[in-house]
Amino acid sequence: MRRKKLSAEESFEHLCRSGRIVKCRHIRKKGQKNHYLRLQRDGTVRISTPWRISEEAAREFLETKERWIEEKLEQTAAFCKRDPTGYEEGCRIWYLGKEYPLRYEKALFCSMEFEESAAVFRAPDISKFSKALNSFYLQGAKAVLAERVQLWSKRMELYPKELRFRRYKSRWGCCSAQNVITLNTALLKYEIFLIDYVIIHELAHIRHKHHKREFWELVERYAPDYRSLRRELV
């Protein structure tokens, strides 16, 4: 009997003992020694294992982690600020921790702006919604996030070589070996105190390129409640 050829990635659904069905992505990596579990923002569980681990073995590992998975899913449901994937009448978007009703107006060019307590999406047609929303967050990041970085850089006396913005799927920010800080434009959906935590975290990496005790001590000096803040960023 031929052994099934292993692929680098496969997807399947896992039925928890509670009856909850969880979407999973099993990633096999050559040279990896341990199992790693991560809940992605869309609710998919990503399990990373050594290359020779079968899907059956991955499922067995998931069974031992069901409590953690369900706790994370409940946390995501409580805190996640998810934007609509496309424009629909009555849909809403998040900006700086608040949810705003969205109104569409036909126009020649794409734009997104606020009028009183609502957001207005203007475009030739509603298919341009994602483009307009991403552009809105990018422009907001260049203004709001840049200002917060400047403020915390002065307080911490840590200055990035360069500040960049982009849409990440699985991280809020990063600090390169050259001290270039990149922030996720989706941070604009969250409250200022959560934005500040991410900025403090990345600025701390200018001094400490790791997550050891010294790093967290520096973060705690400027964000004493960083543990609870981390739980809200999902």
MARTIMAR-719072 format. One record per residue: residue number from 1; x, y, z of N, C-alpha, C, O in turn. Coordinates in steps of 0.001 Angstrom, whole numbers, m for minus. Layout:
% MARTIMAR-719072
   resi       n.x       n.y       n.z      ca.x      ca.y      ca.z       c.x       c.y       c.z       o.x       o.y       o.z
    NUM         X         Y         Z         X         Y         Z         X         Y         Z         X         Y         Z
...
This chain:
% MARTIMAR-719072
   resi       n.x       n.y       n.z      ca.x      ca.y      ca.z       c.x       c.y       c.z       o.x       o.y       o.z
      1       852     m1199         0         0         0         0       884      1243         0      1794      1376       818
      2       603      2138      m919      1422      3348     m1030      1089      4341        67       m77      4568       388
      3      2138      4931       642      1928      5956      1659      1481      7252       996      1998      7635       m53
      4       506      7929      1624        m1      9188      1084      1113     10228      1049      1811     10435      2042
      5      1273     10878       m95      2296     11908      m234      1908     13135       579       786     13630       472
      6      2828     13617      1382      2553     14768      2241      2676     16068      1453      3562     16213       611
      7      1789     16999      1733      1860     18328      1126      2245     19339      2206      2071     19088      3399
      8      2770     20482      1768      3230     21496      2726      2073     22113      3495      2251     22595      4614
      9       882     22100      2894      m269     22714      3552     m1548     21981      3160     m1732     21586      2008
     10     m2433     21810      4153     m3739     21225      3881     m4763     21828      4828     m4427     22266      5929
     11     m5998     21847      4395     m7071     22412      5200     m8088     21328      5543     m8337     20417      4754
     12     m8668     21444      6730     m9706     20505      7140    m10523     21146      8253    m10166     22202      8775
     13    m11623     20493      8608    m12459     20966      9713    m12310     20026     10895    m12239     18807     10732
     14    m12262     20610     12093    m12111     19817     13319    m13363     19982     14171    m13789     21103     14449
     15    m13950     18863     14582    m15136     18882     15430    m14712     18791     16887    m14192     17765     17326
     16    m14938     19877     17643    m14597     19884     19065    m15613     19064     19863    m16727     18819     19401
     17    m15222     18653     21041    m16128     17872     21897    m17382     18667     22254    m18426     18082     22539
     18    m17285     19995     22241    m18426     20853     22560    m19439     20912     21414    m20552     21410     21585
     19    m19040     20397     20238    m19899     20467     19066    m19514     21580     18111    m20063     21660     17011
     20    m18589     22437     18500    m18141     23533     17634    m17265     22978     16507    m16392     22142     16742
     21    m17506     23447     15293    m16691     23063     14143    m15687     24174     13868    m16059     25337     13705
     22    m14417     23805     13819    m13341     24784     13646    m12608     24523     12331    m12206     23394     12051
     23    m12438     25569     11533    m11651     25459     10310    m10163     25477     10658     m9726     26294     11468
     24     m9393     24588     10054     m7971     24455     10391     m7095     24476      9143     m7498     24020      8073
     25     m5899     25009      9303     m4859     24953      8276     m3651     24268      8888     m3080     24755      9864
     26     m3266     23145      8318     m2113     22393      8810      m913     22710      7928      m906     22387      6740
     27        97     23341      8510      1310     23729      7784      2449     22815      8224      2777     22758      9409
     28      3048     22106      7282      4211     21256      7581      5489     21998      7195      5568     22600      6124
     29      6484     21951      8071      7737     22654      7805      8933     21731      8025      9056     21086      9066
     30      9788     21683      7048     11009     20881      7173     11958     21557      8161     12172     22768      8112
     31     12511     20762      9043     13455     21293     10029     12804     21769     11308     13498     22042     12288
     32     11479     21876     11321     10780     22295     12546     10696     21117     13501     10488     19982     13072
     33     10856     21378     14798     10875     20303     15788      9614     20241     16643      9267     19176     17153
     34      8929     21364     16805      7790     21421     17712      6490     21734     16983      6484     22070     15799
     35      5382     21614     17727      4061     21977     17224      3721     23394     17691      3980     23752     18840
     36      3139     24197     16797      2726     25547     17156      1282     25764     16710       865     25310     15645
     37       533     26471     17556      m877     26713     17299     m1137     28205     17320      m636     28919     18189
     38     m1928     28680     16353     m2260     30099     16307     m3663     30278     15755     m4044     29633     14778
     39     m4428     31156     16385     m5756     31469     15879     m5664     32712     15010     m5268     33778     15481
     40     m6032     32573     13733     m5982     33706     12813     m7231     34562     12970     m8224     34133     13557
     41     m7167     35772     12440     m8260     36724     12667     m9574     36314     12033    m10634     36783     12448
     42     m9524     35444     11032    m10771     34989     10418    m11369     33788     11140    m12366     33224     10690
     43    m10755     33392     12275    m11270     32278     13061    m10670     30935     12694    m11015     29920     13299
     44     m9775     30910     11711     m9106     29664     11323     m7981     29349     12298     m7224     30236     12692
     45     m7875     28068     12688     m6781     27635     13553     m5625     27193     12664     m5788     26314     11818
     46     m4475     27795     12856     m3285     27450     12070     m2377     26590     12936     m1894     27043     13974
     47     m2142     25350     12516     m1263     24452     13258       m19     24177     12423      m110     23668     11306
     48      1130     24514     12968      2410     24335     12286      3150     23184     12955      3332     23184     14173
     49      3579     22197     12158      4204     20997     12712      5452     20611     11921      5695     21144     10838
     50      6246     19680     12467      7336     19103     11658      6784     18426     10412      5602     18085     10365
     51      7618     18232      9413      7181     17776      8097      6446     16447      8127      5436     16307      7439
     52      6905     15468      8891      6364     14116      8849      5088     13913      9668      4588     12791      9745
     53      4551     14966     10278      3327     14830     11075      2119     14705     10156      1884     15559      9301
     54      1354     13628     10344       178     13380      9499      m991     14238      9945      m965     14831     11023
     55     m2035     14301      9091     m3237     15035      9457     m3879     14416     10698     m4386     15133     11560
     56     m3857     13098     10786     m4431     12410     11944     m3721     12819     13231     m4365     13071     14249
     57     m2387     12883     13181     m1618     13291     14362     m1886     14756     14699     m1930     15130     15871
     58     m2064     15583     13668     m2378     17003     13891     m3729     17143     14579     m3896     17978     15468
     59     m4695     16322     14166     m6021     16349     14794     m5939     15929     16265     m6607     16509     17121
     60     m5120     14924     16546     m4954     14470     17929     m4359     15581     18792     m4745     15759     19947
     61     m3418     16321     18216     m2832     17446     18941     m3885     18526     19195     m3925     19117     20274
     62     m4737     18781     18200     m5796     19774     18355     m6750     19411     19489     m7231     20286     20209
     63     m7020     18122     19642     m7912     17676     20709     m7387     18063     22088     m8161     18380     22991
     64     m6068     18034     22241     m5477     18409     23536     m5528     19911     23770     m5328     20370     24894
     65     m5796     20687     22712     m5779     22148     22811     m7161     22767     22623     m7275     23975     22417
     66     m8213     21948     22691     m9557     22453     22416     m9981     23555     23375    m10615     24526     22962
     67     m9638     23416     24644    m10020     24444     25623     m9399     25781     25253    m10074     26810     25289
     68     m8124     25776     24898     m7425     27002     24497     m8074     27586     23246     m8283     28796     23157
     69     m8392     26724     22277     m8994     27181     21021    m10332     27859     21283    m10594     28938     20750
     70    m11179     27238     22097    m12504     27786     22355    m12412     29092     23141    m13198     30011     22907
     71    m11468     29182     24065    m11277     30437     24804    m10870     31556     23853    m11363     32678     23963
     72     m9966     31250     22916     m9516     32253     21952    m10640     32681     21010    m10734     33852     20641
     73    m11488     31731     20623    m12612     32062     19749    m13614     32967     20460    m14172     33881     19853
     74    m13842     32706     21757    m14737     33565     22536    m14147     34961     22680    m14861     35961     22605
     75    m12845     35016     22886    m12150     36299     23007    m12254     37078     21699    m12485     38287     21709
     76    m12084     36387     20576    m12193     37027     19267    m13583     37594     19057    m13742     38710     18564
     77    m14594     36811     19438    m15980     37268     19280    m16244     38522     20104    m17038     39374     19707
     78    m15573     38635     21263    m15800     39772     22156    m15090     41039     21691    m15618     42142     21837
     79    m13880     40877     21126    m13058     42056     20855    m12803     42369     19383    m12442     43496     19046
     80    m12987     41386     18505    m12592     41588     17108    m13441     42656     16425    m14667     42655     16540
     81    m12786     43556     15722    m13457     44621     14973    m13305     44304     13487    m12335     44710     12846
     82    m14265     43583     12964    m14179     43080     11608    m14996     43947     10668    m16176     44198     10915
     83    m14375     44402      9597    m15076     45215      8608    m15816     44320      7611    m15432     43166      7423
     84    m16865     44832      6972    m17557     44048      5943    m16629     43791      4765    m15786     44625      4436
     85    m16788     42633      4130    m15943     42305      2978    m16399     43026      1717    m15636     43157       760
     86    m17634     43488      1718    m18164     44238       583    m19275     45151      1065    m19822     44959      2151
     87    m19604     46142       255    m20635     47087       683    m22024     46466       581    m22389     45876      m435
     88    m22787     46616      1661    m24202     46246      1687    m24946     47334      2440    m24391     47954      3346
     89    m26182     47567      2077    m26979     48579      2762    m27064     48242      4258    m27401     47120      4634
     90    m26756     49229      5096    m26807     49021      6540    m25508     48540      7149    m25438     48362      8365
     91    m24461     48319      6336    m23196     47833      6893    m22480     48952      7649    m22809     50130      7504
     92    m21505     48564      8449    m20815     49510      9322    m19320     49262      9262    m18878     48158      8943
     93    m18532     50305      9573    m17078     50163      9635    m16572     50687     10974    m17251     51453     11659
     94    m15366     50257     11329    m14739     50664     12590    m13692     51741     12353    m12947     51702     11374
     95    m13650     52702     13266    m12609     53723     13221    m12331     54203     14646    m13215     54732     15320
     96    m11088     54010     15091    m10631     54407     16422    m11557     53893     17530    m11907     54617     18462
     97    m11938     52623     17398    m12697     51959     18449    m14194     52143     18397    m14909     51591     19233
     98    m14694     52913     17427    m16138     53137     17319    m16641     52609     15985    m15933     52636     14978
     99    m17876     52131     16001    m18491     51585     14801    m19418     52629     14181    m20252     53224     14864
    100    m19256     52838     12870    m20025     53874     12181    m20870     53274     11061    m20384     52425     10314
    101    m22129     53701     10931    m22948     53273      9789    m22365     53856      8510    m21818     54959      8500
    102    m22494     53095      7443    m21890     53490      6171    m22976     53781      5141    m23957     53046      5024
    103    m22781     54866      4401    m23724     55257      3354    m22983     55357      2018    m21871     55882      1954
    104    m23604     54854       963    m22985     54901      m358    m23570     56041     m1188    m24782     56258     m1219
    105    m22665     56767     m1865    m23079     57803     m2808    m22293     57606     m4106    m21074     57438     m4079
    106    m22979     57628     m5211    m22324     57437     m6504    m21473     58663     m6825    m21925     59799     m6675
    107    m20222     58421     m7275    m19315     59515     m7610    m18295     59011     m8629    m18183     57806     m8853
    108    m17558     59924     m9241    m16579     59537    m10252    m15354     58871     m9653    m14751     57992    m10269
    109    m14985     59297     m8436    m13767     58788     m7820    m14064     58144     m6467    m15055     58470     m5813
    110    m13188     57224     m6059    m13351     56512     m4783    m12911     57391     m3621    m11875     58054     m3691
    111    m13700     57393     m2556    m13299     58104     m1342    m14122     57589      m170    m15180     56985      m349
    112    m13614     57839      1034    m14305     57477      2262    m14066     58610      3246    m12919     58969      3512
    113    m15136     59174      3787    m14971     60261      4752    m16147     60276      5718    m17165     59619      5500
    114    m15978     61044      6791    m17009     61111      7822    m17831     62386      7691    m17310     63469      7426
    115    m19138     62214      7887    m20050     63351      7959    m20903     63152      9198    m21724     62236      9254
    116    m20710     64011     10196    m21391     63896     11481    m21092     62529     12095    m19933     62244     12398
    117    m22095     61679     12287    m21861     60398     12964    m21883     59216     12009    m22053     58078     12446
    118    m21716     59457     10727    m21742     58383      9738    m20543     58499      8798    m19948     59566      8653
    119    m20202     57371      8162    m19150     57347      7154    m19796     57297      5783    m20797     56609      5583
    120    m19221     58029      4843    m19777     58085      3496    m18773     57480      2523    m17625     57918      2446
    121    m19217     56472      1786    m18413     55800       775    m18864     56290      m590    m20016     56096      m977
    122    m17954     56927     m1320    m18266     57444     m2650    m17414     56717     m3685    m16210     56539     m3502
    123    m18060     56298     m4781    m17350     55570     m5829    m18268     55414     m7039    m19477     55614     m6921
    124    m17711     55059     m8208    m18555     54832     m9386    m19554     53693     m9162    m20676     53735     m9667
    125    m19135     52671     m8396    m20043     51567     m8056    m19531     50909     m6774    m18410     51170     m6338
    126    m20362     50055     m6177    m20023     49492     m4862    m18901     48464     m4914    m18376     48080     m3869
    127    m18518     48007     m6113    m17419     47037     m6217    m16090     47651     m5785    m15128     46927     m5531
    128    m16030     48983     m5700    m14791     49672     m5310    m14672     49822     m3793    m13776     50514     m3310
    129    m15564     49183     m3042    m15610     49387     m1591    m14288     49041      m905    m13752     49848      m146
    130    m13766     47853     m1168    m12527     47422      m508    m11379     48373      m807    m10594     48708        81
    131    m11283     48806     m2054    m10230     49751     m2453    m10358     51056     m1674     m9365     51588     m1177
    132    m11585     51571     m1569    m11811     52833      m861    m11515     52692       631    m10928     53589      1236
    133    m11922     51568      1224    m11707     51365      2653    m10226     51216      2967     m9740     51796      3938
    134     m9506     50452      2166     m8068     50278      2387     m7326     51601      2238     m6407     51891      3004
    135     m7723     52401      1256     m7103     53710      1059     m7396     54626      2246     m6533     55395      2671
    136     m8611     54541      2777     m9005     55342      3939     m8134     55014      5147     m7654     55918      5830
    137     m7927     53724      5413     m7106     53325      6549     m5634     53704      6338     m4947     54082      7287
    138     m5159     53603      5104     m3772     53958      4830     m3532     55444      5065     m2547     55816      5703
    139     m4414     56292      4561     m4252     57727      4759     m4402     58097      6233     m3700     58974      6736
    140     m5326     57419      6921     m5486     57664      8351     m4261     57254      9138     m3869     57931     10089
    141     m3651     56137      8739     m2444     55660      9412     m1308     56668      9279      m570     56912     10233
    142     m1173     57249      8093      m100     58217      7855      m259     59460      8725       717     60150      9019
    143     m1481     59735      9129     m1726     60901      9986     m1739     60499     11463      m912     60971     12244
    144     m2674     59632     11844     m2873     59287     13259     m1722     58461     13834     m1167     58810     14877
    145     m1362     57365     13155      m315     56493     13692      1039     57196     13717      1811     57033     14662
    146      1324     57975     12680      2599     58700     12644      2713     59676     13814      3780     59825     14411
    147      1605     60336     14129      1598     61278     15249      1838     60558     16581      2569     61060     17434
    148      1221     59380     16759      1404     58619     18000      2832     58079     18113      3392     58028     19208
    149      3412     57682     16993      4807     57210     17010      5730     58339     17433      6648     58133     18226
    150      5490     59516     16911      6307     60675     17269      6205     60967     18765      7208     61248     19422
    151      4984     60897     19295      4766     61160     20719      5507     60151     21590      6206     60539     22526
    152      5361     58847     21287      5981     57812     22121      7489     57718     21899      8224     57318     22802
    153      7948     58079     20723      9398     58111     20486     10067     59118     21418     11131     58848     21976
    154      9441     60272     21579      9991     61300     22476      9963     60834     23926     10921     61045     24670
    155      8855     60195     24331      8741     59732     25715      9745     58629     26033     10346     58616     27107
    156      9923     57702     25088     10804     56562     25321     12245     56829     24886     13154     56062     25203
    157     12436     57925     24156     13746     58273     23604     14269     57156     22700     15445     56793     22727
    158     13352     56638     21910     13676     55589     20943     13060     55997     19610     11847     56180     19514
    159     13889     56138     18587     13415     56682     17319     13646     55696     16168     14774     55252     15954
    160     12591     55354     15432     12777     54451     14291     13539     55133     13169     13463     56348     12988
    161     14272     54326     12422     14992     54860     11265     14001     55314     10204     14226     56298      9500
    162     12895     54574     10103     11867     54877      9115     10547     54299      9609     10532     53304     10333
    163      9443     54923      9220      8112     54437      9588      7344     54101      8320      7236     54923      7410
    164      6808     52876      8270      6064     52423      7103      4700     51898      7529      4470     51613      8704
    165      3793     51774      6550      2449     51273      6823      2057     50276      5744      2347     50470      4563
    166      1396     49208      6168       903     48220      5213      m191     47379      5865      m371     47414      7083
    167      m915     46628      5050     m1942     45718      5561     m1306     44368      5832      m828     43697      4917
    168     m1306     43974      7105      m830     42652      7483     m2031     41757      7761     m3090     42243      8157
    169     m1873     40458      7557     m2934     39511      7877     m2799     38941      9283     m3800     38596      9911
    170     m1562     38840      9785     m1375     38131     11050      m468     38841     12050       m42     38232     13031
    171      m165     40120     11821       636     40853     12801       207     42313     12814      m320     42835     11831
    172       446     42960     13950        65     44368     14096      1208     45307     13733       982     46463     13376
    173      2420     44812     13826      3554     45650     13479      4836     44855     13556      4843     43717     14026
    174      5918     45449     13097      7221     44799     13212      8310     45867     13215      8125     46976     12713
    175      9449     45499     13795     10619     46377     13823     11781     45583     13252     12154     44549     13806
    176     12348     46045     12167     13417     45312     11493     14746     45474     12232     14866     46267     13166
    177     15725     44714     11794     17069     44803     12382     17660     46191     12177     18535     46613     12932
    178     17185     46898     11161     17671     48260     10870     16803     49328     11544     16941     50520     11266
    179     15899     48879     12443     15002     49786     13193     13985     50508     12308     13575     51633     12595
    180     13592     49836     11233     12476     50330     10419     11202     49722     11008     11070     48500     11077
    181     10280     50561     11423      9030     50086     12014      7916     50140     10974      7717     51158     10311
    182      7195     49030     10842      6050     48948      9947      4821     48645     10786      4830     47711     11587
    183      3762     49430     10609      2523     49259     11371      1384     48864     10454      1303     49309      9310
    184       504     48021     10973      m661     47555     10235     m1704     48674     10168     m2091     49232     11194
    185     m2148     48991      8964     m3134     50067      8816     m4458     49726      9505     m5239     50625      9818
    186     m4721     48422      9746     m5954     48006     10419     m5992     48459     11873     m7043     48386     12510
    187     m4871     48922     12410     m4867     49468     13773     m5827     50644     13908     m6297     50948     15004
    188     m6116     51308     12779     m7035     52459     12816     m8432     52067     13290     m9227     52936     13645
    189     m8740     50771     13302    m10047     50322     13767    m10138     50301     15291    m11233     50219     15846
    190     m9000     50374     15962     m8959     50171     17407     m8769     51473     18185     m8387     52508     17638
    191     m9053     51373     19494     m8944     52523     20370     m7488     52999     20453     m6557     52226     20227
    192     m7311     54279     20780     m5977     54873     20848     m5086     54141     21842     m3896     53964     21584
    193     m5647     53707     22988     m4789     53056     23982     m4255     51713     23477     m3189     51277     23912
    194     m4980     51046     22563     m4483     49812     21969     m3445     50119     20889     m2450     49408     20754
    195     m3685     51175     20132     m2694     51626     19148     m1388     51966     19849      m306     51599     19391
    196     m1507     52671     20966      m309     53064     21715       471     51851     22201      1702     51859     22185
    197      m238     50802     22636       473     49605     23108      1320     49006     21984      2479     48654     22202
    198       749     48890     20788      1500     48318     19662      2726     49176     19353      3808     48650     19094
    199      2554     50478     19380      3672     51385     19104      4758     51241     20169      5942     51174     19840
    200      4365     51194     21437      5325     50996     22531      6077     49682     22331      7295     49621     22497
    201      5341     48641     21975      5928     47321     21748      7004     47382     20657      8111     46875     20837
    202      6669     48004     19533      7624     48048     18421      8802     48977     18713      9931     48679     18323
    203      8557     50085     19386      9667     50973     19754     10616     50281     20718     11827     50499     20665
    204     10071     49446     21603     10915     48711     22559     11874     47769     21831     12953     47461     22336
    205     11470     47314     20639     12339     46423     19859     13548     47159     19283     14503     46516     18848
    206     13526     48471     19271     14711     49210     18835     15863     48937     19805     17024     48857     19404
    207     15519     48797     21084     16540     48515     22108     16747     47021     22307     17876     46574     22507
    208     15667     46242     22255     15769     44798     22521     15170     44026     21351     13963     44091     21118
    209     16001     43302     20617     15540     42540     19455     15095     41134     19864     15477     40149     19232
    210     14301     41047     20903     13837     39749     21409     12625     39993     22303     12189     41132     22472
    211     12081     38914     22876     10961     39025     23801     11341     38472     25172     10535     37827     25842
    212     12550     38729     25566     13025     38261     26873     12606     39252     27970     11941     40252     27699
    213     13004     38957     29200     12571     39732     30364     12847     41221     30205     11990     42040     30537
    214     14023     41589     29704     14372     43005     29578     13411     43741     28648     13053     44894     28885
    215     13001     43046     27581     12069     43655     26643     10745     43963     27327     10251     45087     27243
    216     10161     42966     28008      8846     43152     28631      8908     44151     29787      7920     44830     30064
    217     10038     44248     30456     10188     45250     31507     10122     46653     30915      9532     47557     31508
    218     10725     46832     29747     10677     48140     29082      9251     48448     28627      8773     49568     28805
    219      8577     47471     28048      7189     47671     27626      6319     48031     28831      5510     48956     28763
    220      6488     47299     29928      5662     47513     31122      5869     48898     31724      4958     49448     32342
    221      7049     49458     31549      7329     50796     32081      6389     51835     31462      6004     52802     32120
    222      6025     51629     30197      5173     52596     29502      3744     52098     29285      2842     52888     29010
    223      3544     50784     29411      2198     50195     29290      2037     49155     30395      2134     47955     30136
    224      1789     49610     31634      1712     48681     32782       679     47569     32627       848     46490     33196
    225      m379     47811     31874     m1436     46812     31686     m1307     46111     30336     m2311     45722     29740
    226       m71     45947     29852       132     45385     28519      m448     43980     28376      m844     43595     27276
    227      m507     43216     29449     m1040     41842     29354     m2520     41852     28941     m2935     41074     28082
    228     m3292     42721     29549     m4714     42794     29197     m4901     43425     27819     m5819     43050     27090
    229     m4048     44371     27456     m4140     44998     26137     m3891     43981     25018     m4550     44016     23979
    230     m2939     43082     25241     m2627     42059     24240     m3847     41192     23952     m4055     40772     22814
    231     m4652     40923     24971     m5825     40067     24807     m6902     40735     23954     m7699     40057     23305
    232     m6920     42066     23961     m7946     42794     23212     m7590     42969     21740     m8457     43268     20919
    233     m6329     42786     21412     m5904     42949     20012     m6040     41627     19282     m5115     40815     19284
    234     m7185     41407     18659     m7439     40145     17959     m7839     40421     16517     m8096     39487     15758
